[in-house]
């Protein structure tokens, strides 16, 4: 695995901090989970992660969850079910790699999402 200063190859399950695209009307960047990659089209499907916004259908990523340490996230947050975008891989190249979902946390998110990441 590449260090945070070395950007790894893009892969589903990675978490990146992105300045663009923006989440709603936000004036700052957000973390996003790469849910899938369409290499033939150079497109990634991302789900935004937020700390202040949560609805009943969102997934709460607890800072105490097994596997949280590999995400690069700093505290409990929410994977937003309805905040999904398709972005070009060139957008991800401008972002900052944070970490990767692993273990039980990854399995729990896949169960919530209804398909593998």
FENKA-V52847 format. One record per pair of residues at least 4 apart in sequence whose C-alpha atoms are under 7 Angstrom apart, sorted by sequence separation. I is the first residue (numbers start at 1). GAP is how many residues later the second one is. D is the distance in Angstrom with one decimal. If there is no record, write none. Layout:
# FENKA-V52847
i: (I;I)
gap: (GAP;GAP)
d: (D;D)
This chain:
# FENKA-V52847
i: (2;22;38;39;54;64;87;89;90;101;102;103;104;105;106;107;108;109;110;111;2;38;63;101;110;2;37;38;110;22;37;110;36;37;19;20;36;19;34;35;18;19;34;35;17;18;34;35;63;17;18;33;34;63;17;32;33;62;16;17;32;33;61;62;15;16;32;61;15;16;31;32;60;61;15;30;31;60;14;15;30;59;60;13;14;30;58;59;13;58;59;12;13;58;11;12;58;12;54;57;12;51;11;51;72;50;51;71;72;49;50;71;49;50;70;71;49;70;71;48;49;70;47;48;70;47;48;67;47;48;67;47;67;46;47;66;67;45;46;66;45;46;65;45;44;45;43;44;43;44;43;44;42;43;42;15;19;18;17;18;16;17;16;17;16;17;36;15;16;35;15;15;14;15;14;13;14;13;7;4;4;13;12)
gap: (4;4;4;4;4;4;4;4;4;4;4;4;4;4;4;4;4;4;4;4;5;5;5;5;5;6;6;6;6;7;7;7;8;8;9;9;9;10;10;10;11;11;11;11;12;12;12;12;12;13;13;13;13;13;14;14;14;14;15;15;15;15;15;15;16;16;16;16;17;17;17;17;17;17;18;18;18;18;19;19;19;19;19;20;20;20;20;20;21;21;21;22;22;22;23;23;23;24;24;24;25;25;26;26;26;27;27;27;27;28;28;28;29;29;29;29;30;30;30;31;31;31;32;32;32;33;35;35;36;36;36;37;37;38;38;38;38;39;39;39;40;40;40;41;42;42;43;43;44;44;45;45;46;46;47;56;76;77;78;78;79;79;80;80;81;81;81;82;82;82;83;84;85;85;86;87;87;88;90;93;94;104;105)
d: (5.6;6.1;5.9;6.4;6.1;6.8;6.5;6.4;6.9;6.7;5.0;6.3;6.0;6.2;6.2;6.2;6.2;5.9;5.8;6.7;6.5;5.1;5.9;5.1;5.5;5.4;6.0;6.1;5.2;6.2;4.4;6.2;5.8;6.3;6.5;6.5;5.2;4.0;6.6;5.5;5.4;6.6;6.0;5.4;6.9;5.6;4.6;6.7;5.2;5.6;6.1;5.4;6.6;4.6;4.2;5.9;5.1;4.6;5.5;6.3;5.3;6.4;5.5;6.7;6.6;5.4;4.3;5.3;5.5;6.6;6.1;5.3;5.9;5.6;4.5;6.9;5.2;4.5;5.8;6.3;6.6;5.4;6.5;6.3;5.5;6.8;6.2;5.0;5.6;5.8;6.7;4.9;6.1;5.0;6.9;5.1;5.3;4.9;6.3;6.5;6.4;6.9;6.7;4.4;4.7;5.6;6.0;6.4;4.7;6.7;5.3;4.2;5.4;6.7;5.6;4.9;4.6;5.7;5.6;6.2;5.9;6.5;6.8;5.8;6.9;6.4;5.7;5.7;5.8;6.6;5.9;4.6;6.5;5.6;6.7;6.3;5.6;6.9;5.5;6.2;5.7;6.3;6.7;4.4;5.6;6.4;6.3;5.4;5.5;6.2;4.5;6.3;5.8;5.6;5.6;6.6;6.8;4.7;5.5;6.7;6.2;5.1;5.5;6.4;4.5;6.6;6.5;6.4;5.1;5.5;5.4;5.3;5.8;5.7;4.2;5.6;6.3;5.3;6.3;5.9;6.6;5.8;5.7)
